[in-house]
């Protein structure tokens, strides 16, 4: 049976980080969005409201929110913050990946995910992981519960890394749909003494 001192240490150094992927955004021309300032659809706004309500119902109010500066993430974060009374700060380390030669161009009817992944101008996985891992580690070191709002690929890559999984080459291929962190999905990372105790995916 653990000693009283051990229990106190566990409590003092327990924390949670919540990763939230932005909700649905309007893209009527079905272009490669990347860092375009596309805004949430009505569906996306309503979903963000549900996420905010989830945090309130779980007594997770006023958690600081750090978000990608891209419009769809900022909107998601601000809607959650309006529900929870939180503050919102943008951080470029949470930004979407970039592929300048594809951004704004119509997605092809066949295998748009392969065209994207094979594009030579696309930001590398290593670069994406490095920057999102940097802010994650920073928040772990600070020791305060918080919410990080980002995009599908950065969050999925971080989630896989924390769970010692290697992402597939074609992350967005239809065979990998179950492995992608979905729009509006919450990933709860529970840490004890700065070590991951558990990770869980929550659909709201």
N, C-alpha and C positions, 0 to 999 in steps of 0.2 A: 504494500500500500504506500503511495507517495507521501512524503513528508509535507507538513504545512508550508514550509519554505518553498518547496518545488511548486506547489499549487499557486502560491502568490506570484512566483516568477512567471509561470505560464499565463496567468491573467494579465500581468503587467505588459507582457510582450506579445499578446495576441492582437491581431488586426486583420481586417479584410480589405481587399481591393476589388472593386467591381468594374469589369470591362463591359462597356455597352457599345454595340454597333448601332450607328444611326439607323433610323427607320426609313420607310419607302419614300423615294423622291420622284418628282415628275421628270420624265425623260421621253416626251412624245415622239421625238425623231429617232430614238433608240441609238444614240451616238455613244462612243466611248467617253464616259464622263470624266474619269480621273479627277482632276482638280478644278473642273468647271463649277461655277457657283450655282448649280441647280438646287432648287428649293424643294422642301418636303411637299408631297401631295397631301390631300385631305386625309387619306388613309394613314399616311405617315404621321401627320399631326395627331390624329386620334390614338395611334399606337404609342407615340411618345407620352401622351397623357396617361395611358395605362401603365407605362413604365414608371412615371412619376408617382402614380397611385400605389404601385407595388412597393416602392421605397417607403412611402408614408405608412402603408399598412404593416410593414415590417419594422416600423419605428426607426427608420434610417433617414432621419431628416437632417438637414443642414450639413450633409457631407460635402466637402469641397469637390467641385467638378472641374476637371481639366479636359479640354476638348481640342480636336483638330480645328484649325481655322476655316475649313471649308464649310460653306453655308449649311449643308444638310446636317452636319455634325453640330454646328453652333445652334441651329434651331432645335435639334433634339435635346441638347444640353440645357438650353434656356427654358424649354417646356418642362423638363424634369425639375429644374431649379425653381420655377414658379410654383410648382406643387410642394417642393420640399423646403423652400426657404434657403436654398444653398447659394453659394457664390460660384461664378463661372469664369475661368481663365482659359485663354487659348494657348496652345503650345504646339509649335511646328513639328515637334518630334512625333506627334500623333497624326500627322497629315497623311492623305492618301498617297499611294504610289504614283509615279509619274511615267508617262510614255509620250513625250512631246510629238512624235511623228503620228500618233494615233488619236490623241485627244481631240474631241469634237467631230471626228469622222464617223460616218454611219457604220454600225457593226454589220459584218457580212451575215448572210442567212445561214451559212454553214460554218460550224466550228469557230465562232468568234473568239472563244477562249483560247484556242490554239494559235490563232493569229496574234492575239495579245501576248501570250506567253513567249512566242518566238520573236517578238519585235526587239530589235537590237537597241532601241532607244529606251527601253523599259528599265526602271529602277531595279537593281538586283535584290534578291532575297536577303543577301548579307547586309546590304545597306538598310533595308527596311527593318530587319530584326535589330540591327545595332541601335538605331535611333529609338524604337519603341521600348527596347530593353533598357535603354539608358534612363528614360523617364520612369519606367516601372521600378527599377532598382533605386532610383532617387526617392520615390514615394515609400518604398519599403524601408529605406534608411530613416526617413522622417518618422515612421511609426504611427501615422494617423490614417484611419479609414478614409477612403476617397473613391471617387468615380472617375474613370478614364473613358472618354467617348471618342471612338475612332471608326475606322473603316474595316470592311470585311477581311482584306488581305493582311494588314498589319496585326489585327487582333487574332486572326487564325494562326498566323506564323508564331506569334508570341505564345498562344495557347499550346500549340504543338511543341514548341521549345520547352516550355515549363513542364510538359508531360512526357518529355524525352521521346518525341515522335518526329520522324522526318517527313516533311510535307512532300506530296507527290510532285513530279515535274509539272503536270498540268493541273494545278490546284483547282481551277474552275471547270474542269471537265465534268460532265454530268455524272460520271461514276463516283465522283467525290462529293456530291451534294450533301451527304450526311455529315461530312467532316468540316464543312465550312460553317463558321459562326454566322447565323442568319441575321438579317436585318431586324433590329430591335431586340435581339437576344442579349441576355445578361450572363456574363461569366463571373462567378463568385470565386475568388481566390482567398482561401483562409490560411493565414500564416501564424505560426507559433514560434517565438524566438527567432524571427526572421527566416524561418524555413517553411516551405509549403506543407501544410497539413492536409489540405484537400482542394480540389477544384471541381466546380459543378456548373453545368449549363442550365440556365433557367429561361424558359419561354413564357412570355407574358402576353 
